[in-house]
Amino acid sequence: DLGTITPDVVALRRRCGFPGMKILQFSFACDRQGDPLPLGCEPDTVVYTGTHDNDTARGWYEKLDAREAAEKACADRYLGDGDAVWRLIELAYGCRSATTIVPMQDILGLGGESRMNRPGTVGGNWEWRCPPDYREGELAARLADLAARHRRGAGGL
């Protein structure tokens, strides 16, 4: 259900039993006073920090500049202080969505150079591989703590 979603699309999706998709990189909007609007992650959705077609969370955040000043200000209001990437992951885990998916590049805090796919381009896609030297124990413990705090299953750990 990415793109323009009408009530008919939502009804069809629910009638078929398909979960909706919520991509946090597309979700930051504030009202006229600068207060964050609700994310709208209902239980019958899957929330992602980003997908294979998005930049990594770090790459996305670092590229929010003057052209997206309002979006960056709103993202900063949602994410608060600290590492924006990890705060985005925490936000995903805290959403009401039944399922949370976080790409490994985001878990590792990697930038746009580790992006999986660049839609509309030929070559250089789908080549990213997880580095063999990442700190599995430290990350696993951090994710396990996050899952426990938000009462998420440990099936992916």
CYANA upper distance limits for C-alpha pairs under 8 A (distance plus 0.5 A):
  1 ASP  CA      5 ILE  CA      6.97
  1 ASP  CA      9 VAL  CA      7.91
  1 ASP  CA     10 VAL  CA      8.26
  1 ASP  CA     13 ARG  CA      8.47
  1 ASP  CA     20 GLY  CA      6.26
  1 ASP  CA     21 MET  CA      6.55
  2 LEU  CA     21 MET  CA      7.32
  5 ILE  CA      9 VAL  CA      6.46
  5 ILE  CA     10 VAL  CA      7.54
  6 THR  CA     10 VAL  CA      7.08
  7 PRO  CA     11 ALA  CA      6.62
  8 ASP  CA     12 LEU  CA      6.59
  9 VAL  CA     13 ARG  CA      6.59
 10 VAL  CA     14 ARG  CA      6.65
 11 ALA  CA     15 ARG  CA      6.46
 12 LEU  CA     16 CYS  CA      6.61
 13 ARG  CA     17 GLY  CA      6.65
 13 ARG  CA     18 PHE  CA      5.74
 13 ARG  CA     19 PRO  CA      7.56
 13 ARG  CA     20 GLY  CA      7.85
 14 ARG  CA     18 PHE  CA      6.50
 14 ARG  CA     19 PRO  CA      7.85
 18 PHE  CA     44 ASP  CA      8.44
 19 PRO  CA     44 ASP  CA      5.63
 19 PRO  CA     45 THR  CA      5.10
 19 PRO  CA     46 VAL  CA      6.85
 20 GLY  CA     44 ASP  CA      6.91
 20 GLY  CA     45 THR  CA      4.75
 20 GLY  CA     46 VAL  CA      6.59
 21 MET  CA     45 THR  CA      6.06
 21 MET  CA     46 VAL  CA      5.60
 21 MET  CA     47 VAL  CA      6.54
 21 MET  CA     48 TYR  CA      8.10
 22 LYS  CA     27 SER  CA      8.23
 22 LYS  CA     41 CYS  CA      7.05
 22 LYS  CA     45 THR  CA      7.27
 22 LYS  CA     46 VAL  CA      6.62
 22 LYS  CA     47 VAL  CA      5.13
 22 LYS  CA     48 TYR  CA      6.66
 23 ILE  CA     27 SER  CA      7.08
 23 ILE  CA     47 VAL  CA      6.46
 23 ILE  CA     48 TYR  CA      5.44
 23 ILE  CA     49 THR  CA      6.35
 23 ILE  CA     50 GLY  CA      6.06
 23 ILE  CA     51 THR  CA      7.92
 24 LEU  CA     28 PHE  CA      7.70
 24 LEU  CA     47 VAL  CA      7.65
 24 LEU  CA     48 TYR  CA      6.66
 24 LEU  CA     49 THR  CA      5.51
 24 LEU  CA     50 GLY  CA      6.96
 24 LEU  CA     88 LEU  CA      8.24
 24 LEU  CA     92 ALA  CA      7.91
 25 GLN  CA     49 THR  CA      6.81
 25 GLN  CA     50 GLY  CA      6.56
 25 GLN  CA     57 ALA  CA      8.03
 25 GLN  CA     60 TRP  CA      7.96
 27 SER  CA     39 LEU  CA      6.77
 28 PHE  CA     36 PRO  CA      7.82
 28 PHE  CA     37 LEU  CA      8.23
 28 PHE  CA     39 LEU  CA      8.10
 28 PHE  CA     71 GLU  CA      6.66
 28 PHE  CA     74 CYS  CA      6.51
 28 PHE  CA     75 ALA  CA      6.09
 28 PHE  CA     78 TYR  CA      8.29
 29 ALA  CA     36 PRO  CA      6.54
 29 ALA  CA     37 LEU  CA      6.38
 29 ALA  CA     71 GLU  CA      6.97
 29 ALA  CA     74 CYS  CA      6.60
 29 ALA  CA     75 ALA  CA      8.30
 30 CYS  CA     34 GLY  CA      5.60
 30 CYS  CA     35 ASP  CA      5.59
 30 CYS  CA     36 PRO  CA      4.71
 30 CYS  CA     37 LEU  CA      5.68
 30 CYS  CA     71 GLU  CA      8.43
 30 CYS  CA     74 CYS  CA      6.23
 31 ASP  CA     35 ASP  CA      5.97
 31 ASP  CA     36 PRO  CA      6.94
 31 ASP  CA     37 LEU  CA      6.85
 34 GLY  CA     74 CYS  CA      7.27
 35 ASP  CA     74 CYS  CA      7.93
 35 ASP  CA     77 ARG  CA      8.05
 36 PRO  CA     74 CYS  CA      6.71
 36 PRO  CA     77 ARG  CA      7.33
 36 PRO  CA     78 TYR  CA      6.99
 41 CYS  CA     45 THR  CA      6.94
 41 CYS  CA     47 VAL  CA      7.59
 41 CYS  CA     95 CYS  CA      6.58
 41 CYS  CA     96 ARG  CA      6.11
 41 CYS  CA     97 SER  CA      5.83
 42 GLU  CA     96 ARG  CA      6.07
 42 GLU  CA     97 SER  CA      5.79
 42 GLU  CA     98 ALA  CA      8.41
 43 PRO  CA     96 ARG  CA      5.73
 43 PRO  CA     97 SER  CA      4.73
 43 PRO  CA     98 ALA  CA      5.44
 44 ASP  CA     97 SER  CA      6.74
 44 ASP  CA     98 ALA  CA      6.64
 45 THR  CA     97 SER  CA      5.48
 45 THR  CA     98 ALA  CA      6.60
 45 THR  CA     99 THR  CA      7.44
 46 VAL  CA     97 SER  CA      6.03
 46 VAL  CA     98 ALA  CA      6.70
 46 VAL  CA     99 THR  CA      5.26
 46 VAL  CA    100 THR  CA      6.29
 46 VAL  CA    101 ILE  CA      7.78
 47 VAL  CA     92 ALA  CA      6.75
 47 VAL  CA     95 CYS  CA      8.05
 47 VAL  CA     97 SER  CA      6.49
 47 VAL  CA     99 THR  CA      6.82
 47 VAL  CA    100 THR  CA      5.44
 47 VAL  CA    101 ILE  CA      6.74
 48 TYR  CA     92 ALA  CA      7.18
 48 TYR  CA    100 THR  CA      6.46
 48 TYR  CA    101 ILE  CA      5.37
 48 TYR  CA    102 VAL  CA      6.29
 49 THR  CA     57 ALA  CA      7.28
 49 THR  CA     88 LEU  CA      7.13
 49 THR  CA     89 ILE  CA      6.97
 49 THR  CA     92 ALA  CA      6.92
 49 THR  CA    101 ILE  CA      7.56
 49 THR  CA    102 VAL  CA      6.18
 49 THR  CA    103 PRO  CA      7.97
 49 THR  CA    106 ASP  CA      8.31
 50 GLY  CA     54 ASN  CA      6.14
 50 GLY  CA     55 ASP  CA      7.85
 50 GLY  CA     56 THR  CA      7.38
 50 GLY  CA     57 ALA  CA      7.26
 50 GLY  CA    102 VAL  CA      7.71
 50 GLY  CA    103 PRO  CA      7.69
 51 THR  CA    103 PRO  CA      7.59
 52 HIS  CA    103 PRO  CA      8.31
 52 HIS  CA    115 ARG  CA      8.05
 52 HIS  CA    116 MET  CA      5.95
 52 HIS  CA    117 ASN  CA      6.31
 53 ASP  CA    116 MET  CA      7.46
 53 ASP  CA    117 ASN  CA      5.70
 53 ASP  CA    118 ARG  CA      6.61
 53 ASP  CA    119 PRO  CA      6.77
 54 ASN  CA     60 TRP  CA      8.45
 54 ASN  CA    115 ARG  CA      7.93
 54 ASN  CA    116 MET  CA      8.49
 54 ASN  CA    117 ASN  CA      7.83
 54 ASN  CA    118 ARG  CA      8.05
 55 ASP  CA     59 GLY  CA      6.17
 55 ASP  CA     60 TRP  CA      6.03
 55 ASP  CA    112 GLY  CA      6.23
 55 ASP  CA    115 ARG  CA      5.97
 55 ASP  CA    116 MET  CA      8.30
 56 THR  CA     60 TRP  CA      6.47
 56 THR  CA    105 GLN  CA      6.87
 56 THR  CA    106 ASP  CA      6.48
 56 THR  CA    110 LEU  CA      7.36
 56 THR  CA    111 GLY  CA      6.47
 56 THR  CA    112 GLY  CA      6.07
 56 THR  CA    114 SER  CA      7.62
 56 THR  CA    115 ARG  CA      6.21
 57 ALA  CA     61 TYR  CA      6.57
 57 ALA  CA     85 VAL  CA      6.31
 57 ALA  CA     88 LEU  CA      8.28
 57 ALA  CA    106 ASP  CA      6.17
 57 ALA  CA    109 GLY  CA      8.08
 57 ALA  CA    110 LEU  CA      8.42
 57 ALA  CA    111 GLY  CA      7.90
 58 ARG  CA     62 GLU  CA      6.49
 58 ARG  CA     84 ALA  CA      8.13
 58 ARG  CA     85 VAL  CA      6.29
 58 ARG  CA    106 ASP  CA      7.56
 58 ARG  CA    109 GLY  CA      6.79
 58 ARG  CA    110 LEU  CA      6.74
 58 ARG  CA    111 GLY  CA      5.50
 58 ARG  CA    112 GLY  CA      7.47
 59 GLY  CA     63 LYS  CA      6.67
 59 GLY  CA    110 LEU  CA      8.13
 59 GLY  CA    111 GLY  CA      5.08
 59 GLY  CA    112 GLY  CA      4.79
 59 GLY  CA    113 GLU  CA      8.44
 60 TRP  CA     64 LEU  CA      7.10
 60 TRP  CA    112 GLY  CA      7.96
 61 TYR  CA     72 LYS  CA      8.23
 61 TYR  CA     84 ALA  CA      7.95
 61 TYR  CA     85 VAL  CA      8.32
 64 LEU  CA     68 GLU  CA      6.07
 64 LEU  CA     69 ALA  CA      7.45
 64 LEU  CA     71 GLU  CA      8.03
 64 LEU  CA     72 LYS  CA      6.26
 65 ASP  CA     69 ALA  CA      6.27
 65 ASP  CA     72 LYS  CA      7.71
 68 GLU  CA     72 LYS  CA      6.57
 69 ALA  CA     73 ALA  CA      6.56
 70 ALA  CA     74 CYS  CA      6.63
 71 GLU  CA     75 ALA  CA      6.50
 72 LYS  CA     76 ASP  CA      6.52
 73 ALA  CA     77 ARG  CA      6.77
 74 CYS  CA     78 TYR  CA      6.83
 75 ALA  CA     79 LEU  CA      6.43
 76 ASP  CA     80 GLY  CA      6.03
 76 ASP  CA     81 ASP  CA      8.20
 76 ASP  CA     84 ALA  CA      8.42
 79 LEU  CA     84 ALA  CA      6.76
 79 LEU  CA     87 ARG  CA      6.03
 79 LEU  CA     88 LEU  CA      6.94
 79 LEU  CA     91 LEU  CA      8.07
 80 GLY  CA     84 ALA  CA      8.28
 80 GLY  CA     87 ARG  CA      8.09
 82 GLY  CA     87 ARG  CA      7.65
 83 ASP  CA     87 ARG  CA      6.62
 84 ALA  CA     88 LEU  CA      6.55
 85 VAL  CA     89 ILE  CA      6.89
 85 VAL  CA    106 ASP  CA      7.30
 85 VAL  CA    109 GLY  CA      6.98
 86 TRP  CA     90 GLU  CA      6.67
 86 TRP  CA    107 ILE  CA      8.08
 86 TRP  CA    109 GLY  CA      8.22
 87 ARG  CA     91 LEU  CA      6.56
 88 LEU  CA     92 ALA  CA      6.75
 89 ILE  CA     93 TYR  CA      6.81
 89 ILE  CA    102 VAL  CA      7.48
 89 ILE  CA    106 ASP  CA      8.36
 89 ILE  CA    107 ILE  CA      8.26
 90 GLU  CA     94 GLY  CA      6.60
 90 GLU  CA    146 LEU  CA      7.66
 91 LEU  CA     95 CYS  CA      6.77
 92 ALA  CA    100 THR  CA      6.77
 93 TYR  CA    100 THR  CA      6.60
 93 TYR  CA    146 LEU  CA      7.76
 93 TYR  CA    147 ALA  CA      7.59
 93 TYR  CA    150 HIS  CA      6.88
 93 TYR  CA    152 ARG  CA      8.07
 94 GLY  CA    150 HIS  CA      6.40
102 VAL  CA    106 ASP  CA      7.04
102 VAL  CA    107 ILE  CA      7.36
103 PRO  CA    107 ILE  CA      7.11
104 MET  CA    108 LEU  CA      6.62
104 MET  CA    130 CYS  CA      7.94
105 GLN  CA    109 GLY  CA      6.61
105 GLN  CA    110 LEU  CA      5.81
105 GLN  CA    111 GLY  CA      8.33
105 GLN  CA    114 SER  CA      7.18
105 GLN  CA    115 ARG  CA      8.09
105 GLN  CA    130 CYS  CA      8.29
106 ASP  CA    110 LEU  CA      6.60
107 ILE  CA    139 LEU  CA      8.16
108 LEU  CA    134 TYR  CA      8.19
110 LEU  CA    114 SER  CA      6.77
111 GLY  CA    115 ARG  CA      7.95
114 SER  CA    128 TRP  CA      6.68
115 ARG  CA    128 TRP  CA      7.64
116 MET  CA    125 ASN  CA      6.59
116 MET  CA    126 TRP  CA      5.76
116 MET  CA    127 GLU  CA      7.40
116 MET  CA    128 TRP  CA      6.33
117 ASN  CA    124 GLY  CA      8.43
117 ASN  CA    125 ASN  CA      5.30
117 ASN  CA    126 TRP  CA      6.33
118 ARG  CA    125 ASN  CA      6.99
121 THR  CA    125 ASN  CA      8.47
130 CYS  CA    134 TYR  CA      8.42
135 ARG  CA    139 LEU  CA      6.74
136 GLU  CA    140 ALA  CA      6.28
137 GLY  CA    141 ALA  CA      6.58
138 GLU  CA    142 ARG  CA      6.77
139 LEU  CA    143 LEU  CA      6.58
140 ALA  CA    144 ALA  CA      6.44
140 ALA  CA    157 LEU  CA      6.93
141 ALA  CA    145 ASP  CA      6.62
142 ARG  CA    146 LEU  CA      6.78
143 LEU  CA    147 ALA  CA      6.52
143 LEU  CA    157 LEU  CA      8.07
144 ALA  CA    148 ALA  CA      6.60
144 ALA  CA    154 ALA  CA      7.43
144 ALA  CA    157 LEU  CA      7.59
145 ASP  CA    149 ARG  CA      6.65
146 LEU  CA    150 HIS  CA      6.76
147 ALA  CA    151 ARG  CA      6.19
147 ALA  CA    152 ARG  CA      5.16
147 ALA  CA    153 GLY  CA      7.10
147 ALA  CA    154 ALA  CA      7.28
148 ALA  CA    152 ARG  CA      6.68
148 ALA  CA    153 GLY  CA      8.32
